[in-house]
């Protein structure tokens, strides 16, 4: 649960709710640095919340998606987004 | 939102969902040290999530309760509790 409190985690999970995405897609959707994004994705992978799928294409394609455990966070992520709209200046919605 | 990820925060909020309580009541309900509990309550107060009410009685009585902003976190707290029951060994329920 500590991971949920880390900066960008909820926004990355919120982003992945709309389906599997490549690193560059997530990076362009969020004002987060590439270094921090890859750090968070690695942590999310270690926690079993995100799956990293490598496609043996040329060039190679890597996609990130929510696991079942990650998807089960949806009500919490949506709840945080709604709560933030009312109580926090920074809006989660893209 | 970083505060939600800090150790014990969700459990303290979960505890206060059942209404105003004194420090000793919260402390006896959770396996948290007094020092850390008072630190978290102070942070929660600063974030406007918890209200600290002092009653001019002898001896003096201090009660902690959720503010409107704190109570608005209920769906998220309940969601984390349900998610944890399925996906995390440590159970939130008292």
N, CA and C atoms of all chains as a GROMACS GRO file, in nm:
protein
  564
    1UNK      N    1   0.082  -0.121   0.000
    1UNK     CA    2   0.000   0.000   0.000
    1UNK      C    3   0.086   0.127   0.000
    2UNK      N    4   0.211   0.115   0.055
    2UNK     CA    5   0.300   0.231   0.053
    2UNK      C    6   0.317   0.280  -0.090
    3UNK      N    7   0.320   0.184  -0.187
    3UNK     CA    8   0.344   0.220  -0.327
    3UNK      C    9   0.236   0.315  -0.378
    4UNK      N   10   0.110   0.292  -0.331
    4UNK     CA   11   0.000   0.377  -0.378
    4UNK      C   12   0.024   0.524  -0.343
    5UNK      N   13   0.097   0.547  -0.232
    5UNK     CA   14   0.120   0.684  -0.186
    5UNK      C   15   0.235   0.751  -0.258
    6UNK      N   16   0.314   0.670  -0.332
    6UNK     CA   17   0.430   0.728  -0.400
    6UNK      C   18   0.385   0.815  -0.517
    7UNK      N   19   0.456   0.923  -0.539
    7UNK     CA   20   0.422   1.018  -0.644
    7UNK      C   21   0.410   0.946  -0.779
    8UNK      N   22   0.306   0.976  -0.855
    8UNK     CA   23   0.278   0.926  -0.991
    8UNK      C   24   0.215   0.787  -0.995
    9UNK      N   25   0.225   0.707  -0.886
    9UNK     CA   26   0.174   0.570  -0.893
    9UNK      C   27   0.027   0.569  -0.933
   10UNK      N   28  -0.056   0.647  -0.861
   10UNK     CA   29  -0.200   0.644  -0.888
   10UNK      C   30  -0.227   0.693  -1.031
   11UNK      N   31  -0.153   0.793  -1.075
   11UNK     CA   32  -0.175   0.846  -1.212
   11UNK      C   33  -0.137   0.742  -1.317
   12UNK      N   34  -0.028   0.667  -1.293
   12UNK     CA   35   0.014   0.563  -1.388
   12UNK      C   36  -0.092   0.452  -1.392
   13UNK      N   37  -0.139   0.411  -1.273
   13UNK     CA   38  -0.243   0.307  -1.268
   13UNK      C   39  -0.370   0.357  -1.338
   14UNK      N   40  -0.404   0.484  -1.311
   14UNK     CA   41  -0.523   0.545  -1.374
   14UNK      C   42  -0.508   0.541  -1.526
   15UNK      N   43  -0.390   0.572  -1.573
   15UNK     CA   44  -0.361   0.572  -1.717
   15UNK      C   45  -0.380   0.431  -1.775
   16UNK      N   46  -0.332   0.329  -1.703
   16UNK     CA   47  -0.336   0.191  -1.754
   16UNK      C   48  -0.476   0.129  -1.744
   17UNK      N   49  -0.567   0.198  -1.673
   17UNK     CA   50  -0.705   0.148  -1.668
   17UNK      C   51  -0.765   0.145  -1.808
   18UNK      N   52  -0.712   0.233  -1.899
   18UNK     CA   53  -0.770   0.236  -2.034
   18UNK      C   54  -0.705   0.131  -2.125
   19UNK      N   55  -0.623   0.041  -2.067
   19UNK     CA   56  -0.572  -0.072  -2.146
   19UNK      C   57  -0.421  -0.070  -2.162
   20UNK      N   58  -0.366  -0.179  -2.224
   20UNK     CA   59  -0.222  -0.192  -2.240
   20UNK      C   60  -0.163  -0.075  -2.320
   21UNK      N   61  -0.049  -0.029  -2.275
   21UNK     CA   62   0.015   0.084  -2.344
   21UNK      C   63   0.166   0.068  -2.344
   22UNK      N   64   0.228   0.130  -2.447
   22UNK     CA   65   0.374   0.130  -2.453
   22UNK      C   66   0.428   0.239  -2.361
   23UNK      N   67   0.556   0.227  -2.327
   23UNK     CA   68   0.622   0.324  -2.238
   23UNK      C   69   0.602   0.465  -2.291
   24UNK      N   70   0.625   0.481  -2.421
   24UNK     CA   71   0.617   0.617  -2.479
   24UNK      C   72   0.476   0.674  -2.468
   25UNK      N   73   0.374   0.587  -2.478
   25UNK     CA   74   0.236   0.635  -2.467
   25UNK      C   75   0.207   0.685  -2.326
   26UNK      N   76   0.254   0.608  -2.228
   26UNK     CA   77   0.232   0.648  -2.088
   26UNK      C   78   0.310   0.777  -2.060
   27UNK      N   79   0.433   0.779  -2.109
   27UNK     CA   80   0.521   0.894  -2.085
   27UNK      C   81   0.460   1.021  -2.145
   28UNK      N   82   0.400   1.010  -2.265
   28UNK     CA   83   0.345   1.132  -2.328
   28UNK      C   84   0.212   1.173  -2.262
   29UNK      N   85   0.149   1.080  -2.193
   29UNK     CA   86   0.019   1.113  -2.130
   29UNK      C   87   0.038   1.180  -1.993
   30UNK      N   88   0.158   1.163  -1.933
   30UNK     CA   89   0.180   1.214  -1.797
   30UNK      C   90   0.304   1.303  -1.792
   31UNK      N   91   0.298   1.412  -1.713
   31UNK     CA   92   0.414   1.502  -1.704
   31UNK      C   93   0.522   1.444  -1.612
   32UNK      N   94   0.556   1.317  -1.631
   32UNK     CA   95   0.655   1.249  -1.545
   32UNK      C   96   0.780   1.223  -1.628
   33UNK      N   97   0.897   1.225  -1.561
   33UNK     CA   98   1.022   1.200  -1.635
   33UNK      C   99   1.031   1.052  -1.671
   34UNK      N  100   1.102   1.024  -1.779
   34UNK     CA  101   1.118   0.885  -1.825
   34UNK      C  102   1.183   0.800  -1.718
   35UNK      N  103   1.282   0.860  -1.649
   35UNK     CA  104   1.354   0.784  -1.546
   35UNK      C  105   1.259   0.743  -1.434
   36UNK      N  106   1.177   0.839  -1.387
   36UNK     CA  107   1.087   0.810  -1.275
   36UNK      C  108   0.976   0.714  -1.319
   37UNK      N  109   0.930   0.732  -1.443
   37UNK     CA  110   0.826   0.643  -1.494
   37UNK      C  111   0.876   0.499  -1.498
   38UNK      N  112   0.998   0.481  -1.545
   38UNK     CA  113   1.047   0.342  -1.555
   38UNK      C  114   1.070   0.285  -1.415
   39UNK      N  115   1.110   0.373  -1.319
   39UNK     CA  116   1.128   0.328  -1.180
   39UNK      C  117   0.993   0.280  -1.124
   40UNK      N  118   0.889   0.363  -1.144
   40UNK     CA  119   0.756   0.328  -1.089
   40UNK      C  120   0.702   0.201  -1.157
   41UNK      N  121   0.720   0.189  -1.289
   41UNK     CA  122   0.669   0.071  -1.360
   41UNK      C  123   0.737  -0.055  -1.307
   42UNK      N  124   0.868  -0.042  -1.276
   42UNK     CA  125   0.943  -0.157  -1.224
   42UNK      C  126   0.884  -0.195  -1.087
   43UNK      N  127   0.858  -0.094  -1.002
   43UNK     CA  128   0.802  -0.121  -0.869
   43UNK      C  129   0.664  -0.185  -0.881
   44UNK      N  130   0.585  -0.133  -0.976
   44UNK     CA  131   0.449  -0.185  -0.994
   44UNK      C  132   0.455  -0.330  -1.042
   45UNK      N  133   0.556  -0.358  -1.125
   45UNK     CA  134   0.576  -0.495  -1.176
   45UNK      C  135   0.614  -0.587  -1.060
   46UNK      N  136   0.707  -0.538  -0.974
   46UNK     CA  137   0.752  -0.619  -0.860
   46UNK      C  138   0.636  -0.646  -0.764
   47UNK      N  139   0.542  -0.552  -0.753
   47UNK     CA  140   0.428  -0.568  -0.663
   47UNK      C  141   0.318  -0.654  -0.727
   48UNK      N  142   0.342  -0.692  -0.854
   48UNK     CA  143   0.243  -0.777  -0.922
   48UNK      C  144   0.121  -0.700  -0.969
   49UNK      N  145   0.134  -0.567  -0.978
   49UNK     CA  146   0.019  -0.485  -1.022
   49UNK      C  147   0.022  -0.459  -1.171
   50UNK      N  148   0.142  -0.463  -1.230
   50UNK     CA  149   0.157  -0.434  -1.373
   50UNK      C  150   0.232  -0.549  -1.440
   51UNK      N  151   0.189  -0.579  -1.562
   51UNK     CA  152   0.254  -0.683  -1.642
   51UNK      C  153   0.329  -0.617  -1.757
   52UNK      N  154   0.450  -0.666  -1.784
   52UNK     CA  155   0.533  -0.611  -1.891
   52UNK      C  156   0.544  -0.717  -2.001
   53UNK      N  157   0.482  -0.690  -2.116
   53UNK     CA  158   0.478  -0.787  -2.225
   53UNK      C  159   0.573  -0.744  -2.336
   54UNK      N  160   0.666  -0.836  -2.374
   54UNK     CA  161   0.762  -0.804  -2.482
   54UNK      C  162   0.720  -0.879  -2.607
   55UNK      N  163   0.706  -0.805  -2.717
   55UNK     CA  164   0.668  -0.867  -2.844
   55UNK      C  165   0.793  -0.874  -2.932
   56UNK      N  166   0.827  -0.997  -2.979
   56UNK     CA  167   0.949  -1.016  -3.059
   56UNK      C  168   0.924  -0.967  -3.201
   57UNK      N  169   0.912  -0.836  -3.212
   57UNK     CA  170   0.894  -0.777  -3.345
   57UNK      C  171   1.019  -0.694  -3.376
   58UNK      N  172   1.028  -0.641  -3.496
   58UNK     CA  173   1.139  -0.551  -3.528
   58UNK      C  174   1.080  -0.415  -3.566
   59UNK      N  175   1.102  -0.304  -3.493
   59UNK     CA  176   1.176  -0.311  -3.367
   59UNK      C  177   1.093  -0.378  -3.258
   60UNK      N  178   1.162  -0.418  -3.152
   60UNK     CA  179   1.096  -0.488  -3.041
   60UNK      C  180   0.988  -0.399  -2.981
   61UNK      N  181   0.876  -0.460  -2.937
   61UNK     CA  182   0.767  -0.379  -2.879
   61UNK      C  183   0.743  -0.425  -2.735
   62UNK      N  184   0.732  -0.331  -2.643
   62UNK     CA  185   0.709  -0.364  -2.501
   62UNK      C  186   0.582  -0.294  -2.458
   63UNK      N  187   0.490  -0.370  -2.401
   63UNK     CA  188   0.364  -0.312  -2.356
   63UNK      C  189   0.341  -0.337  -2.208
   64UNK      N  190   0.288  -0.236  -2.141
   64UNK     CA  191   0.255  -0.247  -1.998
   64UNK      C  192   0.104  -0.256  -1.984
   65UNK      N  193   0.060  -0.343  -1.894
   65UNK     CA  194  -0.085  -0.355  -1.869
   65UNK      C  195  -0.108  -0.391  -1.723
   66UNK      N  196  -0.227  -0.368  -1.676
   66UNK     CA  197  -0.260  -0.403  -1.537
   66UNK      C  198  -0.283  -0.553  -1.526
   67UNK      N  199  -0.231  -0.613  -1.420
   67UNK     CA  200  -0.262  -0.753  -1.391
   67UNK      C  201  -0.400  -0.759  -1.326
   68UNK      N  202  -0.445  -0.880  -1.293
   68UNK     CA  203  -0.574  -0.893  -1.225
   68UNK      C  204  -0.570  -0.817  -1.090
   69UNK      N  205  -0.456  -0.831  -1.020
   69UNK     CA  206  -0.437  -0.764  -0.891
   69UNK      C  207  -0.439  -0.612  -0.911
   70UNK      N  208  -0.381  -0.567  -1.020
   70UNK     CA  209  -0.378  -0.424  -1.052
   70UNK      C  210  -0.517  -0.374  -1.087
   71UNK      N  211  -0.587  -0.450  -1.172
   71UNK     CA  212  -0.723  -0.410  -1.211
   71UNK      C  213  -0.817  -0.405  -1.092
   72UNK      N  214  -0.788  -0.490  -0.991
   72UNK     CA  215  -0.875  -0.493  -0.872
   72UNK      C  216  -0.864  -0.362  -0.794
   73UNK      N  217  -0.766  -0.279  -0.827
   73UNK     CA  218  -0.751  -0.149  -0.760
   73UNK      C  219  -0.842  -0.044  -0.823
   74UNK      N  220  -0.912  -0.079  -0.933
   74UNK     CA  221  -0.989   0.023  -1.006
   74UNK      C  222  -1.082   0.106  -0.918
   75UNK      N  223  -1.164   0.042  -0.830
   75UNK     CA  224  -1.253   0.126  -0.748
   75UNK      C  225  -1.177   0.225  -0.661
   76UNK      N  226  -1.057   0.185  -0.615
   76UNK     CA  227  -0.976   0.275  -0.529
   76UNK      C  228  -0.920   0.389  -0.614
   77UNK      N  229  -0.871   0.354  -0.733
   77UNK     CA  230  -0.813   0.457  -0.820
   77UNK      C  231  -0.921   0.558  -0.862
   78UNK      N  232  -1.038   0.506  -0.901
   78UNK     CA  233  -1.149   0.597  -0.939
   78UNK      C  234  -1.193   0.678  -0.818
   79UNK      N  235  -1.192   0.615  -0.700
   79UNK     CA  236  -1.231   0.686  -0.578
   79UNK      C  237  -1.136   0.800  -0.547
   80UNK      N  238  -1.007   0.774  -0.563
   80UNK     CA  239  -0.905   0.877  -0.537
   80UNK      C  240  -0.922   0.990  -0.638
   81UNK      N  241  -0.954   0.953  -0.764
   81UNK     CA  242  -0.970   1.056  -0.868
   81UNK      C  243  -1.088   1.146  -0.831
   82UNK      N  244  -1.202   1.085  -0.793
   82UNK     CA  245  -1.322   1.164  -0.757
   82UNK      C  246  -1.294   1.251  -0.635
   83UNK      N  247  -1.229   1.189  -0.533
   83UNK     CA  248  -1.200   1.263  -0.409
   83UNK      C  249  -1.110   1.382  -0.440
   84UNK      N  250  -1.010   1.358  -0.526
   84UNK     CA  251  -0.914   1.465  -0.560
   84UNK      C  252  -0.982   1.580  -0.633
   85UNK      N  253  -1.082   1.548  -0.716
   85UNK     CA  254  -1.152   1.654  -0.791
   85UNK      C  255  -1.219   1.751  -0.694
   86UNK      N  256  -1.266   1.696  -0.581
   86UNK     CA  257  -1.339   1.780  -0.485
   86UNK      C  258  -1.242   1.846  -0.387
   87UNK      N  259  -1.144   1.769  -0.341
   87UNK     CA  260  -1.065   1.814  -0.226
   87UNK      C  261  -0.923   1.856  -0.259
   88UNK      N  262  -0.876   1.830  -0.383
   88UNK     CA  263  -0.736   1.864  -0.413
   88UNK      C  264  -0.732   1.948  -0.539
   89UNK      N  265  -0.644   2.050  -0.541
   89UNK     CA  266  -0.641   2.138  -0.659
   89UNK      C  267  -0.601   2.057  -0.783
   90UNK      N  268  -0.489   1.977  -0.773
   90UNK     CA  269  -0.439   1.906  -0.892
   90UNK      C  270  -0.545   1.805  -0.936
   91UNK      N  271  -0.595   1.815  -1.060
   91UNK     CA  272  -0.699   1.725  -1.109
   91UNK      C  273  -0.633   1.603  -1.174
   92UNK      N  274  -0.680   1.480  -1.141
   92UNK     CA  275  -0.621   1.356  -1.194
   92UNK      C  276  -0.659   1.335  -1.340
   93UNK      N  277  -0.775   1.386  -1.379
   93UNK     CA  278  -0.824   1.353  -1.514
   93UNK      C  279  -0.727   1.410  -1.617
   94UNK      N  280  -0.695   1.334  -1.727
   94UNK     CA  281  -0.597   1.383  -1.827
   94UNK      C  282  -0.650   1.508  -1.897
   95UNK      N  283  -0.203   1.299  -0.110
   95UNK     CA  284  -0.219   1.156  -0.141
   95UNK      C  285  -0.097   1.075  -0.093
   96UNK      N  286   0.020   1.142  -0.085
   96UNK     CA  287   0.138   1.071  -0.032
   96UNK      C  288   0.108   1.018   0.107
   97UNK      N  289   0.029   1.098   0.184
   97UNK     CA  290   0.001   1.061   0.323
   97UNK      C  291  -0.072   0.926   0.330
   98UNK      N  292  -0.162   0.901   0.232
   98UNK     CA  293  -0.238   0.775   0.232
   98UNK      C  294  -0.143   0.654   0.225
   99UNK      N  295  -0.028   0.673   0.162
   99UNK     CA  296   0.065   0.562   0.144
   99UNK      C  297   0.153   0.539   0.266
  100UNK      N  298   0.152   0.637   0.359
  100UNK     CA  299   0.238   0.621   0.476
  100UNK      C  300   0.184   0.513   0.570
  101UNK      N  301   0.274   0.441   0.632
  101UNK     CA  302   0.237   0.330   0.719
  101UNK      C  303   0.139   0.379   0.826
  102UNK      N  304   0.033   0.302   0.850
  102UNK     CA  305  -0.070   0.324   0.953
  102UNK      C  306  -0.176   0.427   0.915
  103UNK      N  307  -0.151   0.513   0.815
  103UNK     CA  308  -0.249   0.618   0.787
  103UNK      C  309  -0.387   0.559   0.757
  104UNK      N  310  -0.389   0.459   0.663
  104UNK     CA  311  -0.519   0.403   0.623
  104UNK      C  312  -0.585   0.334   0.742
  105UNK      N  313  -0.504   0.268   0.825
  105UNK     CA  314  -0.562   0.197   0.941
  105UNK      C  315  -0.619   0.296   1.042
  106UNK      N  316  -0.552   0.411   1.060
  106UNK     CA  317  -0.602   0.513   1.154
  106UNK      C  318  -0.732   0.572   1.100
  107UNK      N  319  -0.733   0.603   0.970
  107UNK     CA  320  -0.855   0.657   0.909
  107UNK      C  321  -0.968   0.555   0.920
  108UNK      N  322  -0.933   0.426   0.894
  108UNK     CA  323  -1.033   0.318   0.903
  108UNK      C  324  -1.090   0.312   1.045
  109UNK      N  325  -1.004   0.327   1.142
  109UNK     CA  326  -1.045   0.324   1.284
  109UNK      C  327  -1.140   0.440   1.314
  110UNK      N  328  -1.111   0.558   1.259
  110UNK     CA  329  -1.192   0.678   1.289
  110UNK      C  330  -1.324   0.680   1.213
  111UNK      N  331  -1.339   0.587   1.116
  111UNK     CA  332  -1.468   0.580   1.046
  111UNK      C  333  -1.579   0.546   1.143
  112UNK      N  334  -1.542   0.478   1.254
  112UNK     CA  335  -1.648   0.437   1.350
  112UNK      C  336  -1.677   0.550   1.450
  113UNK      N  337  -1.622   0.670   1.426
  113UNK     CA  338  -1.661   0.784   1.510
  113UNK      C  339  -1.546   0.841   1.590
  114UNK      N  340  -1.571   0.956   1.659
  114UNK     CA  341  -1.468   1.025   1.737
  114UNK      C  342  -1.410   0.932   1.844
  115UNK      N  343  -1.281   0.940   1.861
  115UNK     CA  344  -1.216   0.856   1.962
  115UNK      C  345  -1.099   0.930   2.028
  116UNK      N  346  -1.071   0.887   2.152
  116UNK     CA  347  -0.957   0.943   2.222
  116UNK      C  348  -0.829   0.874   2.176
  117UNK      N  349  -0.716   0.940   2.199
  117UNK     CA  350  -0.585   0.886   2.159
  117UNK      C  351  -0.569   0.744   2.210
  118UNK      N  352  -0.601   0.724   2.338
  118UNK     CA  353  -0.579   0.592   2.400
  118UNK      C  354  -0.666   0.485   2.334
  119UNK      N  355  -0.786   0.525   2.288
  119UNK     CA  356  -0.874   0.427   2.223
  119UNK      C  357  -0.815   0.383   2.089
  120UNK      N  358  -0.763   0.482   2.014
  120UNK     CA  359  -0.702   0.450   1.883
  120UNK      C  360  -0.578   0.365   1.906
  121UNK      N  361  -0.499   0.408   2.005
  121UNK     CA  362  -0.372   0.339   2.033
  121UNK      C  363  -0.396   0.193   2.072
  122UNK      N  364  -0.502   0.169   2.150
  122UNK     CA  365  -0.525   0.030   2.194
  122UNK      C  366  -0.587  -0.055   2.081
  123UNK      N  367  -0.643   0.013   1.981
  123UNK     CA  368  -0.707  -0.064   1.870
  123UNK      C  369  -0.605  -0.104   1.764
  124UNK      N  370  -0.489  -0.034   1.763
  124UNK     CA  371  -0.391  -0.058   1.657
  124UNK      C  372  -0.253  -0.090   1.716
  125UNK      N  373  -0.181  -0.184   1.654
  125UNK     CA  374  -0.047  -0.219   1.705
  125UNK      C  375   0.057  -0.115   1.665
  126UNK      N  376   0.026   0.014   1.685
  126UNK     CA  377   0.116   0.123   1.645
  126UNK      C  378   0.171   0.189   1.772
  127UNK      N  379   0.294   0.239   1.764
  127UNK     CA  380   0.353   0.304   1.883
  127UNK      C  381   0.285   0.439   1.906
  128UNK      N  382   0.283   0.482   2.031
  128UNK     CA  383   0.221   0.610   2.066
  128UNK      C  384   0.286   0.725   1.990
  129UNK      N  385   0.420   0.717   1.980
  129UNK     CA  386   0.494   0.826   1.913
  129UNK      C  387   0.450   0.837   1.766
  130UNK      N  388   0.443   0.720   1.698
  130UNK     CA  389   0.409   0.722   1.554
  130UNK      C  390   0.263   0.761   1.535
  131UNK      N  391   0.178   0.714   1.628
  131UNK     CA  392   0.036   0.748   1.618
  131UNK      C  393   0.018   0.900   1.630
  132UNK      N  394   0.089   0.960   1.725
  132UNK     CA  395   0.068   1.106   1.741
  132UNK      C  396   0.126   1.180   1.622
  133UNK      N  397   0.234   1.126   1.562
  133UNK     CA  398   0.292   1.188   1.440
  133UNK      C  399   0.190   1.183   1.326
  134UNK      N  400   0.130   1.065   1.307
  134UNK     CA  401   0.034   1.049   1.196
  134UNK      C  402  -0.090   1.137   1.220
  135UNK      N  403  -0.139   1.141   1.344
  135UNK     CA  404  -0.258   1.223   1.373
  135UNK      C  405  -0.229   1.369   1.346
  136UNK      N  406  -0.105   1.412   1.376
  136UNK     CA  407  -0.067   1.552   1.351
  136UNK      C  408  -0.068   1.578   1.199
  137UNK      N  409  -0.011   1.483   1.122
  137UNK     CA  410  -0.008   1.498   0.976
  137UNK      C  411  -0.149   1.502   0.919
  138UNK      N  412  -0.234   1.413   0.973
  138UNK     CA  413  -0.373   1.406   0.925
  138UNK      C  414  -0.447   1.535   0.957
  139UNK      N  415  -0.412   1.592   1.073
  139UNK     CA  416  -0.473   1.720   1.113
  139UNK      C  417  -0.428   1.830   1.017
  140UNK      N  418  -0.296   1.832   0.987
  140UNK     CA  419  -0.240   1.935   0.896
  140UNK      C  420  -0.302   1.923   0.757
  141UNK      N  421  -0.335   1.802   0.715
  141UNK     CA  422  -0.394   1.781   0.582
  141UNK      C  423  -0.545   1.809   0.584
  142UNK      N  424  -0.597   1.841   0.703
  142UNK     CA  425  -0.741   1.872   0.712
  142UNK      C  426  -0.829   1.748   0.707
  143UNK      N  427  -0.770   1.631   0.735
  143UNK     CA  428  -0.849   1.507   0.729
  143UNK      C  429  -0.903   1.470   0.867
  144UNK      N  430  -0.835   1.515   0.972
  144UNK     CA  431  -0.874   1.481   1.109
  144UNK      C  432  -0.890   1.608   1.191
  145UNK      N  433  -0.990   1.606   1.279
  145UNK     CA  434  -1.015   1.719   1.369
  145UNK      C  435  -0.980   1.677   1.511
  146UNK      N  436  -0.914   1.767   1.584
  146UNK     CA  437  -0.873   1.739   1.723
  146UNK      C  438  -0.955   1.830   1.814
  147UNK      N  439  -1.044   1.768   1.892
  147UNK     CA  440  -1.135   1.845   1.977
  147UNK      C  441  -1.090   1.833   2.124
  148UNK      N  442  -1.068   1.950   2.189
  148UNK     CA  443  -1.025   1.948   2.329
  148UNK      C  444  -1.144   1.986   2.417
  149UNK      N  445  -1.174   1.903   2.517
  149UNK     CA  446  -1.285   1.931   2.608
  149UNK      C  447  -1.227   1.979   2.741
  150UNK      N  448  -1.269   2.099   2.784
  150UNK     CA  449  -1.214   2.158   2.908
  150UNK      C  450  -1.278   2.090   3.028
  151UNK      N  451  -1.239   1.966   3.048
  151UNK     CA  452  -1.289   1.890   3.164
  151UNK      C  453  -1.169   1.859   3.253
  152UNK      N  454  -1.193   1.803   3.367
  152UNK     CA  455  -1.082   1.761   3.455
  152UNK      C  456  -1.093   1.609   3.474
  153UNK      N  457  -1.000   1.524   3.430
  153UNK     CA  458  -0.888   1.571   3.349
  153UNK      C  459  -0.933   1.610   3.208
  154UNK      N  460  -0.847   1.687   3.142
  154UNK     CA  461  -0.879   1.736   3.007
  154UNK      C  462  -0.904   1.616   2.915
  155UNK      N  463  -0.999   1.634   2.821
  155UNK     CA  464  -1.030   1.523   2.728
  155UNK      C  465  -1.002   1.570   2.586
  156UNK      N  466  -0.932   1.487   2.506
  156UNK     CA  467  -0.902   1.522   2.367
  156UNK      C  468  -0.960   1.413   2.278
  157UNK      N  469  -1.037   1.452   2.180
  157UNK     CA  470  -1.096   1.352   2.090
  157UNK      C  471  -1.056   1.382   1.946
  158UNK      N  472  -1.032   1.275   1.871
  158UNK     CA  473  -0.999   1.287   1.729
  158UNK      C  474  -1.117   1.237   1.648
  159UNK      N  475  -1.147   1.307   1.538
  159UNK     CA  476  -1.257   1.263   1.452
  159UNK      C  477  -1.224   1.302   1.308
  160UNK      N  478  -1.290   1.238   1.214
  160UNK     CA  479  -1.269   1.270   1.072
  160UNK      C  480  -1.342   1.400   1.038
  161UNK      N  481  -1.277   1.485   0.961
  161UNK     CA  482  -1.343   1.605   0.907
  161UNK      C  483  -1.429   1.562   0.787
  162UNK      N  484  -1.499   1.658   0.727
  162UNK     CA  485  -1.576   1.626   0.608
  162UNK      C  486  -1.483   1.572   0.498
  163UNK      N  487  -1.367   1.636   0.483
  163UNK     CA  488  -1.268   1.594   0.383
  163UNK      C  489  -1.218   1.453   0.415
  164UNK      N  490  -1.203   1.424   0.542
  164UNK     CA  491  -1.157   1.291   0.585
  164UNK      C  492  -1.265   1.187   0.560
  165UNK      N  493  -1.387   1.220   0.597
  165UNK     CA  494  -1.499   1.127   0.576
  165UNK      C  495  -1.520   1.097   0.428
  166UNK      N  496  -1.487   1.195   0.343
  166UNK     CA  497  -1.505   1.175   0.198
  166UNK      C  498  -1.410   1.068   0.146
  167UNK      N  499  -1.312   1.028   0.227
  167UNK     CA  500  -1.219   0.922   0.187
  167UNK      C  501  -1.278   0.783   0.213
  168UNK      N  502  -1.396   0.778   0.276
  168UNK     CA  503  -1.451   0.647   0.317
  168UNK      C  504  -1.453   0.543   0.205
  169UNK      N  505  -1.506   0.577   0.084
  169UNK     CA  506  -1.509   0.473  -0.021
  169UNK      C  507  -1.370   0.421  -0.055
  170UNK      N  508  -1.268   0.510  -0.046
  170UNK     CA  509  -1.130   0.469  -0.078
  170UNK      C  510  -1.077   0.378   0.033
  171UNK      N  511  -1.104   0.417   0.158
  171UNK     CA  512  -1.056   0.338   0.271
  171UNK      C  513  -1.120   0.199   0.270
  172UNK      N  514  -1.252   0.196   0.249
  172UNK     CA  515  -1.324   0.065   0.242
  172UNK      C  516  -1.272  -0.015   0.123
  173UNK      N  517  -1.245   0.054   0.012
  173UNK     CA  518  -1.194  -0.014  -0.108
  173UNK      C  519  -1.058  -0.077  -0.082
  174UNK      N  520  -0.972  -0.003  -0.014
  174UNK     CA  521  -0.838  -0.055   0.019
  174UNK      C  522  -0.852  -0.174   0.112
  175UNK      N  523  -0.945  -0.165   0.205
  175UNK     CA  524  -0.965  -0.275   0.302
  175UNK      C  525  -1.009  -0.401   0.226
  176UNK      N  526  -1.107  -0.386   0.134
  176UNK     CA  527  -1.157  -0.503   0.057
  176UNK      C  528  -1.046  -0.559  -0.030
  177UNK      N  529  -0.972  -0.468  -0.099
  177UNK     CA  530  -0.865  -0.511  -0.189
  177UNK      C  531  -0.760  -0.588  -0.110
  178UNK      N  532  -0.729  -0.535   0.009
  178UNK     CA  533  -0.623  -0.597   0.092
  178UNK      C  534  -0.665  -0.737   0.137
  179UNK      N  535  -0.795  -0.754   0.163
  179UNK     CA  536  -0.843  -0.886   0.210
  179UNK      C  537  -0.814  -0.992   0.104
  180UNK      N  538  -0.825  -0.950  -0.024
  180UNK     CA  539  -0.806  -1.046  -0.133
  180UNK      C  540  -0.659  -1.058  -0.169
  181UNK      N  541  -0.590  -0.945  -0.174
  181UNK     CA  542  -0.458  -0.944  -0.237
  181UNK      C  543  -0.341  -0.930  -0.141
  182UNK      N  544  -0.368  -0.899  -0.013
  182UNK     CA  545  -0.256  -0.877   0.079
  182UNK      C  546  -0.276  -0.964   0.202
  183UNK      N  547  -0.168  -1.021   0.254
  183UNK     CA  548  -0.183  -1.111   0.370
  183UNK      C  549  -0.238  -1.032   0.488
  184UNK      N  550  -0.174  -0.912   0.521
  184UNK     CA  551  -0.213  -0.838   0.642
  184UNK      C  552  -0.356  -0.791   0.624
  185UNK      N  553  -0.448  -0.831   0.714
  185UNK     CA  554  -0.589  -0.794   0.700
  185UNK      C  555  -0.613  -0.663   0.775
  186UNK      N  556  -0.686  -0.569   0.713
  186UNK     CA  557  -0.712  -0.436   0.775
  186UNK      C  558  -0.814  -0.447   0.886
  187UNK      N  559  -0.906  -0.543   0.874
  187UNK     CA  560  -1.019  -0.549   0.968
  187UNK      C  561  -0.965  -0.572   1.109
  188UNK      N  562  -1.022  -0.498   1.212
  188UNK     CA  563  -0.972  -0.513   1.353
  188UNK      C  564  -0.993  -0.654   1.403
   0.00000   0.00000   0.00000
